[in-house]
């Protein structure tokens, strides 16, 4: 009974809130009346009506206008206060909503990570999709980046090797079943990895600023084995750091077709391209840094066909091109980028700059070694910019500069060494470019300038010597006349 009496005597929450609201409104009304009166009296003073009863008298219209003005000022001030209060309330509500969203995100994140660590490949797949969805719905960029980092970390974890084919029929049934179980598990876990790669590609192809876009985020795929499909077709790399350092591209198709490299850093440093197809066809390099430094191209196909290099820096320094048809720059345009093959090693395979246009920027083959394979500049146009083969070593490759047009810019073979292989400038046109061979050394191999047009390149005759060695074929009219 005591509890019931206390319950009846104490006001409930609703009554308490109504009482507080009523008190607030009463105080607000009283404050408004007082402020209005103050404003009214101030206006009277300002209008020099201090002695209303003695001299000046207010007519009804003036008095009414003063009252309206007084309440208008109070109303404006009240509106401003209400706006400030509403803004503060909105900020408080937003902060509370963000805290709640973060709490829910954390709960879902923990559940997704638990799934990703499950022994069941099917449950792991669920965890992959859950983390990708969490990245899309993350309340801020840092939480989105955390989800992406976890997916990348999973790809970097040690991966069991392919157990190969099951043992022959003479093996015991138990051995064959055990081997088949390992094979099935390998394939299932491989599918989990391929799903992550596919989801990453899908999100990087989504236009920046849309709900599912991860463009601008960091992507760390250092040392990852990429042996399946991965598409960055149409992706835009305009910020953040994307790392394929030490990654192994050993199968499948990886596409950067139509990708735009306009900012940020993308690294393929020490990556190994040993199989499959990697396409940069129609890609645009207009900013940022893209590095293939010390990468190894030993098989498969890597295509930069019709790519445009108009800005930024692209490095192939110390890269090795060794086996198979490897790299194609067919129809590529170099108009502004800094592209470097400094100390690259062409020991095999096929590297094509066929039909490429060099109209600006800088392309460096300084100290590169051409000791095997085929390198084609057939039909290339050198109309601007700088292309350097300074101190390059031609000792075994089959290098074709046939039908090339040198109409502008600077293409330098200064101090290059021709000691082996076959280098041909047949039918090249030397019209306007500076193509100096100053200090070049011709000690072996074949170097041909048959059927060329235009004057002899600067320093070529001095470097070759008179008479020219048999392995160097020059146009007869370039040689000095016999006395």
Secondary structure, DSSP 8 states (H G I E B T S, - for coil): -HHHHHHHHS--HHHHHHHHHHHHHHHHHHHHHHHHHHHHHHHHHHTT-TTTTTS----HHHHHHHHHHHHHHHHHHHHHHHHHHHHHHHHHHHHHHHHHHHHHHHHHHHHHHHHHT-S-HHHHHHHHHHHHHHHHH-SSHHHHHHHHHHHHHHHHS-------S---TTS-HHHHHHHHHHHHHHHHHHHHHHHHHHHHHHHHHS-TTSTT--TTS-EE-TT-EE-S-EE-TT-EEEEEEEE-TT-EE-SSEEE-TT-EEEEEEEE-TT-EE-SSEEE-TT-EEEEEEEE-TT-EE-SSEEE-TT-EEEEEEEE-TT-EE-SSEEEE-TT-EEEEEEEE-TT-EEEEEEEE-TT-EEEEEEEE-TT-EEEEEEEE-TT-EEEEEEEE-TT-EEEEEEEE-TT-EEEEEEEE-TT-EEEEEEEE-TT-EESS-B---TT-EEEEEEEE-TT-EES--TTHHHHH-SS--TTEE--GGGS----
